[in-house]
Amino acid sequence: MQIELQQIHKSFGNHHVLKGIDLRVDAGTIHGLVGENGAGKSTLMKILTGYLSRSAGRILLDGEEVNTADPATAAALGIGMLYQEPQDFPPLTVLENFIVGRDSHPDNHRGRQQQRLSELSEQVHFQLHGSDSVERLTVGERQQLEFLRLLGRDARLMILDEPTTGISDRQKARLFAALRQIREQGRTILLVSHKLEEIAALCDRVTILRHGLVSGEEDAPFHIPRLLELMFDQPPGSRAQPQQCPSGKLLLALDQVSTAGERTGLNGCSCRIHQGELVGLAGLSGSGQGLFLRLAAALQQPQTGAVSFRGISLSGRDHRSVRRLGGTFLPANRLEEGLIPGFTLTDHFTLAHGCSRSEAREAATQAIARFNIRATPESRVESLSGGNQQRLLLSLIPTSASLVLLENPTRGLDVASAEWVWHYLREQFCSQGALIFSSAELEEILAVANRILVFFDGRVVRDLPIDQVDYQDVVAAMTGG
């Protein structure tokens, strides 16, 4: 399928988001779409998939003009998309999610679909089972399920928004091989990513957006500095090296903690976190990192063992108690756990600060300026790009917090936004408390943390200061070596 967008415009009130986008994606190719957060990528893809209407412009499929009026129409035309945020039903199983939305044709018999799910899982080496409960999967595993649903629906144009989030390097290699195979079969893939090394490894051509306009197009092989120049008004610099912060008073303690959840649970975890530490949690998706963060935030209670914060036991306490003590948690799933769809920025500051609406609106205005959030105080959070949602979440962290728990804090952020996030977090919180974060990117952990905990099969198998870390040893430990 060849897709062509001609002079696509989109405005939200007085905010002109897309300013005449021209884009052609040739059939049987992998085409990259890059740009900094807020450049218009998500809005453009939502128009193509029928989730948003366009203010002006034309969409052509194989040379014929079409109207993607709604998601069902786009799907009928052969357009499918994997979104950054899971679009599944957590109370259902993996198989039920794989089947949901299909008609009652005999070929969609449950047994046949279980076989199809197994075949696709094996093809891309995902370890998902039909009987698994989706609400116990990690965000990365739920994204894997979305990708399998897309494959199962035989979409002719597959739009992938940050498809490698939360999967291991081995799974990524298998996924890339599967994408190349799909391309050879004649399907068209539109890859939206901030990871330029993935664009360089996979794509035949790339289009760069900046401020709602096409700033350039390049054919493979790509020159990464040239792409950065086209993406940003000022290309980002090199990431600062982690600093060895002196350890202060004890903040968080876990003693022989075990609990069920995620893929492996958490087993016999003991750990001490002190003021001044920036701790990275590494491991394959679902190896226990998410449970560690939720136990520290009192969002989950241990089945055995004890968790304490600032010398106070968290047994029987909830996350509100942790917040009162100076702890805060930012989840990876922004719209399900972090923000409230339908609420504006002002609404969120009203809830966060317990203040009047006029005070909350002023706080939202100040946050927009300080955190460079591309929105207004009355913008609804679901209308923001993933990067701007993340900046909003960061702005809601109390500046007095002494324990900041972050689940994949730069997921979906471009390189410049990620650098800004880490600069802000270090400057604001490292001296007065501790930062603990998980990341699917081992390179990010090694670049910003001063201590690393490596998880495998629900256990901490390495606990090292960053200057004693050997990259190959960490990779081996993550995979059971």
Secondary structure, DSSP 8 states (H G I E B T S, - for coil): --EEEEEEEEEETTEEEEEEEEEEE-TT-EEEEE--TTSSHHHHHHHHTTSS--SEEEEEETTEEE---SHHHHHHTTEEEE-SS--S-TTSBHHHHHHTT----GGG-HHHHHHHHHHHHHHHT----TTSBGGGS-HHHHHHHHHHHHHHTT-SEEEEESTTTT--HHHHHHHHHHHHHHHHTT-EEEEE-S-HHHHHHH-SEEEEEETTEEEEEEESS--HHHHHHHH-SS--------------SEEEEEEEEEE--TTT-EEEEEEEEETT-EEEEE-STTSSHHHHHHHHTTSS--SEEEEEETTEE-TT--HHHHHHHTEEEE-S-IIIIIS-TT-BHHHHHHHHHT--HHHHHHHHHHHHHHHT-SS-TT-BGGGS-HHHHHHHHHHTS-TT-SEEEEESTTTT--HHHHHHHHHHHIIIIITTSEEEEE-S-HHHHHHH-SEEEEEETTEEEEEEEGGG--HHHHHHHHTT-
